[in-house]
Amino acid sequence: MSAIITDQLRILNAKNFVAAATSSSNSYYSFVGLTNATDYSSSWEANPPSPKDSFEQENDYWDTMVALKKIRASDVNLVIKKNIWSSGTVYDMYRHDISRTNTSPSGATSLYSSNYYVINSDFRVYICLQNGTDPENPSGRPSLDEPTFTDLEPKSAGNSGDGYIWKYLYTIKPSEIVKFDTINFIPVPKDWENYSESAIRENAAAPNNQLKIITITNRGVGLGTANRIYTNVPIKGDGIGAKATVVINNDSTVESITVSVGGSGYTYGTVDLVGGNIPTGTTAPTFDVIIPPKGGHGADIYRELGAYNVLVFSRIENDSENPDFVTGNKIARVGIVENPQAYNSISLLDIDKASAVYALKLAGDGFDTTTFIPNSRFTQTIGAGVTAVGRVVSYDQNTGVLKYWQDKSLVGFNTDGSQNSSPTYGIQLNRFTNSVGTGGTTLINETNLYIDSSFTGITTTLNSRTYNLGQPFIGGLSNPEVKKYSGNIIYVDNRPSITRSQNQKEDIKVILQF
């Protein structure tokens, strides 16, 4: 038994994802993490390993997460493959019948894998309805005229005679270019059913399924009187009202055929030579009636252009008011998490930026000159023979805030998940504390720096300057703002490490392919 999941299901799934990600009842976040990638693989920078998809690995993604950025409704958009118009390129034309047994001239086995639409230099998008296909050029001809018009009806783009007929669909807005234009993808308009350029959609729907293009597959021989034009030639099929104009040249063969009346409701059609009073001659001409998509060209932009990809955008900027995205260290992983919860809550996380790491507020002589090496380990003796251990994410000498994470590779296990037969700090992953047991101390790394148990708040003032710490502290301790292991991590990308600095920002553009 043979079966197929059609591209329309992919489009539906992409639409459903956008609807879910932009719904007020859900909460989606992008995240960055993994500051110590080379500890996981010595070849990481040259060849980052493929992410693993398991429940155990999902826990590791959480353990090594640094910060999250909320994805707003304006940050999610359907996108399509990017085909930039270029002079001299032979483009495919829209066809309703491309398949693996009837490939396009470019060899595509489906409409959506063919190059039948373009974006021009002004970010206008056009669909190619005719690429110069005729009996002498069955694969089409090179495109020579860049389409630039915004007319409702299809037409040629210039005077070169390249044979191309284009239909204008939409213009990408500047705000959409910034977020959703990439090397390989371009956005389609949001909410096409209510799109501002409604004339495009309305033109397609009046009437439904207008025929636009008929190609000549055989010009015929001996078609009666030379240099004659036949008008109102009927198009027979399951639709109504379509007519064509046929031009016979001086050697009594078909010179051209154009649709004069588009009609409506066609799913198949043929040129009625007899009804048009065209002599069939010694060899009758043959034509190919191109059937438009449901509703006509421009009625449903997502179906017409194959919008089964989604781009999710996040901009990571350094913000003195909320320094959750640390600087001075690297990140080697980005991802998306669906419906994470706020720390120590069952409510969905709903703040713009959220820290995913723990933090300590340190005090003591030299806190403003001490250096903690990124990704190094630091410890606190919290009781006789009991040690807490963390991995440095960042340290701010101005505020004394030490941000860190804890994962099982610090105790008992290696970064590859195997168990360590002789773990330095045992198997138990102990938390840092301001209330130590017998034999413990609030000192960090057995230096003169200690957890400032007198500090509570989210800001601190030093030398008449107020610093926002990004996450609240109680007794010198701060928990992540997100509940670890909550929600679902739905996308992960391992990348060569990026070192973040104060004067930079990163645009994260995640392509989800359905």
N, C-alpha and C positions, 0 to 999 in steps of 0.2 A: 504494500500500500504506500502510495506517495502522497506527500502533503507539503504545504508551503505556508510559512508565515509571511504575509505580504508587507510591503513597505508602508501600507496604510496603518498597520498596527504600530509600526515604529513611529509614525507621525503622531498617532493617538497617544502613545506612551510619552513622547516628548511634550505634547500639549498638557498631558496630565501632570507631568513633573513640574512644568512651569506653573500650572494652577496650584499645585500643592506648595511649591516654594514661595509663591507670592500670596498665599492665603494667610490671613491674620490669625488663624487657628493653629498655624505651625510656626516653627522658628528654625531657620537654617543659618549655619555659621561656616565660614571658611576658617581654617586654622593653619598655623605654622609650627614647626617643631624640629626635633632631633638636632641638637647642637653639636653632638659628638659622633658624626656619621662614620668617621674613619675607625672608630672603636668597633663598629659593626662589620666593616669590611675595609681592608687596606687599599682596595682598588675602587672604593666608592666614588672618588672624585672623577676618575676616568670612565667608570662604568657603573653607575648606580644600579643596585640590584632591583629586580622587579618586585613590587610590593606583594606580600602574601595575604591571602584572604582566609583567615581563620579566626575563631574566637580568641585564641591565645594571642595572635598578632594584633587583634583589635585592642586588647589590653595594653600592649606595648605602645601602640599609637597614642593611647591616652597618657601613659606614663611619661612619654617623651614630648608631650605637647607643651608649647610655650604660651601661646595666646590665640584668641579667637576674635573674629570680626563678623558682626551681624550682616547677613545678606538681606538687603531690602528688595522690595518688589521691583524697583527700578534697576536692580543689579542682575536680573535674569532675563534672557531673551533667546528665542529660537534663532538659529543661524543656519546658513546653507554654505555649500562649497563656493569658494571665491574663484570666479573666472574673469580676469581682467581683459577687457578688449584690447587687442593688439593687431595692428595692420598686417595683412598677409596671412593671417591664421584662417584655416578652414574650420568653421564651427559646425557642429551638428545643428539640425533644425528640430523643432518640436515635432514629435511624432507620437501617435497614440499606440503604436504597435511594435515598439522596440522590445525585444526579448532575446533570450539566449539562442533561439533558433532564427531570429530576424534581427541581427545586430545593426547598430548604427554605422555610418561610414567610418567613424573613429574606432569601431570595434566594441563599443559599449553594449552590454547585454541587458540594460534597462534604461529607461528614460533618465532616471536620477543620476546615473553614473556617466551620462553623456554631457558634453559641453554645449548645451542648447540655450544658455542665457549668459549675459555678460554684465559687468559693472564698468561704467566709463570713467573718464578722468574727473568728472564732476560728481561722482558717487550716485549716478543714476543707474537704475537696473532695467535691463531690456531682455525680452525673450525673443529668440530668433524663430520666426515662423517660416521663413524660406531662406535657404543658404545658397541659392543659385543652382539648385538641383534641376537638371533637365536631361534628356537622353544623351547629350554629349558630355555631361558632367554629372553622372549619377551619384557621385559622392559629394557634390557641391563644389563651390569655388572659394578662393581666398577672399576674405572680407577686407575691403579697402576704405570704406567710409565709416568713421566712428559715429554711432548714433548719439545725438545730443538733444533731440526734440522731446517735447512733453505732450504731443498731441494724443488724443484719445484713440484714434484709429491707427492701425498699423500702416507703416509706409517705409520706403527706402530712406537711407540716411544721407545720401548725397547723389552726385551725378556721375560716378565712376562707371556705372553699369555693372556692378559686381553681382547683381541679382538678389541681394539680400533684402528681406522685409523684416523689420523689427517692430515690436510692440513695447511701448513704454509701460512700466509697471509701478515704480515708486522711486523716491529719492531718499537716501539714507541721511538722517538728520545729524548735525554736528555732535550733539550729545550722545548719539548712538555710535558715531565713529570712534569717539574717545574710549567708550567702554567695550564695544562689541566688534570692532573691525580688527582682524588679525591677518597674518600672512596667508592663512588658508581658508578663512571663513569671513562671511559678511552677515549682518543681521537682516531679518525680515521685520516688517512693521509689527508692533504689538496690536492686538485687537483689530485685526483686519476688517471684521464685520462692522466696526464703527470708526474706521480709519479716516483721518482728516481729508485725504485725497479720495473722497467717496465717489467722485465722477468716474474713476477707473473701474471701480467695482460695479457701479450702476450701469456703465456702458456695456460691461460684460453681460449683465442680466437683462438687457433689452434688445432683442429677445434672447431667451435662453439658448445656449449652445449654437451661437452663430458660426457658420462656416466662414473661414477666412482664406484658406489656401487650398489650391488644387495644383498638383504637379503633373507634368507631361512625362509619361514613361515610354511612349512611342508616338512619333509625329504623324504617322500614317502616310499613305501614298495615294495620289490621284483623288483628292477630296473636292472634285468639282471645280467651280470657278475660282481662279487665283485672286489673291489680294481682296478677300472678302471678309467682312466682320459679321459674325452671327451673335445676336443679342438675345437675352432672355432664354438661354438654353437651360432646360430644367435639370435639377439635381434630384434624381430619384433615390429613395431610401426610406427609412422609418421616420424621418422628420418631414417638415413641410416648408414650402415657400422659397427654398434656395434656388438661385439662378446664376448662370455664368455667362461670360462673354468670351467667345472663341474667335481668334484672328487667324485667317488662312493667308499664308505668304504667297509669293509669286511662283513657287514651284508646287503649289497645291498641297502643301503639308501644313500642319498646325504650327503657327509661329508662337502663340501665347494663349494662355487661358487665365482669366481672373474671375473671382467671385464678385458678382455685381449686387446680389441680394443674399444676405447670410442665412435667411430662414431661421428655423429653430427646431430643436428636439432631435437632431441627428445623432445616431450612434454608428451608422454606416451610410454610405452613399456612393452613387455612380453617376457619371455624366450621361444624360439621355440624348444621344446623337439623333435618334429618330424624332424625338419630341422637339428637338431644336432645329429640325430640317437640315441637318448637316449630312451631306453625302458620305457614305462610308468608304467609297473609293475601292481601289484594289486591295489596299491594306487599311483597315480601320485604325484610327488613333486610339490610344489607351491613356487613361489618366488615373491618378491616385488622389482620392478625396481625403484630406487630412481632417480627422475628427478632433475638435477641441476638448479640453477637460470639462467635467461637469460644470454647468453654469456658464461656460465660456471663459476665454482668456482674461484673467484678472479677477474672476469671481471669488476664488479661494486660493490665495497666494501660497498657503502652506502645502496644500495638495499639489498645486501646479509646479512648485519649485522643490518639493521634497524636503520639507523642514523637519527632519528627524534628528537634528542635533541641537543641543542647548549650550549656551555659553553662560557661565556664572562669573561675575566680576567682583573683585575686591581690591581696594586700594589701601595699602599699608603705609601709613604715614607716622612719623615720629611726633608725638604730641606731649608737650610738657604738662598738659592737664590730665593726661591719662597714659602714663608710660608703660603700658602692658607689653607692647612690642619692644623688647629690649634691644639695645645697641651694644656694639663691642663684642658680639659673639655671632656664631654662624647659625643658619637654618638650612636644613637639607630635605625638608619634607613639607608638603602642603596637602591640604585635603578639605573635605566638606563633611560636616556632621549634621544630621537631621535631629531636631528636637532635643538638644541637650537641656538638662535641668540646671537651675541655679543651685549653688552649693547648699547642702543640708536642707533641701527643699524638694517638693514634688512639682513645683511650678516650673514652666519652661523658662529658660534663660532668655532675657529680653533687654539686655543692655547693648550699647553699640560695640564696645570692646570689652573683652573679659580676659583676665589672667588665668592661666591653667597651671601655674606653678605656686609652690609654697614660698614664703618669705620670712626672714627674721630681721628685726630692727636691732642693730648692734650698737653698743656704746662701749666706752672705755678709752684709755689713752691710746692714741694713734689710729682711731677708727677712720680718720680722714686722710690717712697716709697708707694704711694697710692695703695690700693688693691681694685679691683672690684670683688665681689663674682660671679663666673660663674652662669648664668641663673637668676641673680637678675635683677631688673628693675632699670633703671636710667633715669633721666629727664633733660630737659632744658626748662626754661621759655622763649618762643620765642615772647611773646607779653602779653599784659595785659589780664590775665585770660586764656591764651592759652599755653598749655604745649605739648612738644614732649616727647614721652616715647619710650625706647628701651629695649631689653633684652640682657644682656651681653653674648657674645660668648667667648671672651677672652680679656685680657689686658696685654700688654707687657710693663713692667716698664722701660725697656731699651729705647724704642723708643717713649713711650707715645701713642701707637696706641691702640685704643679701638674698637674692632670689635663687631658688634651687628646685630640683626635682628629686624624687626617689623612685627607683624601679628595682626589680629583682636582680638586675645585673650588679647592683651594689652589694648584695648579700646572697650568698648561696648559689648563684647561677651565673653563667657566662652570657655575653651578648647574643650568642647563637641559640640560647635557650637551654643548653646542656647544663647539668648540675655540676657545680664546683666542688670537688672532693675536699678541699681545704679552704673554705671561705674565711677571709680575714676577720669579718665581723659577724660570723655565724649565719644562721638562716633567717633570723627574725628581723624584719624591717621596722626598726623602732622610730618613733617620731621625736623630733626635737621638742624640748619642753622648757618652760620657765619655772616648773615645779618639780625639781629632781628628787630622786629617792636617796636612800642612804648610800653614801659613797659617790654621789653624783655632783655635778657642778654646772652652772649656767655658762661657763666659759666655752668658747668655740676654739677648736684646734689647740686646746690647752695653752692659749695665749692670754693676754690681758683684755681681750675683747669678750664681751658677754652679752647675752640676750637682755635687752632693756625691758624688764618686766613692768616698769612704770609707764611705758608708752602705750597709749591707746588712741587710735584715730586713723584718718586717711591722709592727713597733711601734717607737715612739720615745718616749723619756722626756725631758720638758722641765719644769723647775721642779717636780720631784717628782711629776709627773703623767705617766702612761703613755697614749699615744695609739695606738689601732689604726688602721692606715692602709688596711686593707681589701684590699690586694693586696701581694704581696711585691716587694721591691726588691733588686736586685743592682748595686752600684756606682752608686747613685743613680738607676737606671733601672728602670721597671716596665712589663712587657708586660700586655696584657689577660689575664684569666683564662680567656677562651674563645677558641678558634681561629676567627678570622674566616673567613667564607664556608663554614663547615662546616654540616652539617645542611640542613634545608629550612625556609625561612620560609613558613608556611602561612596567616598572617593578618596584615593590616596595616590600621591605622586612623589616618588623618590627622585631627588635632583642633586646635581653637584652643589656643594655648599655655597651659600651666599653669605658674605660677612656684612652685617647690617651696621650702618654708621648713622650719626645724628643728622647728617645733611642729605639723606637719601630717602626715597620712597620706592615701593614696589607695587606694580600693578599685577595682580594675579588674575589670569584668565583661564578658567577651567572649561574644557570642552567635554561635554557628556554626550556620547554617541549611543543612540537607541536603535 
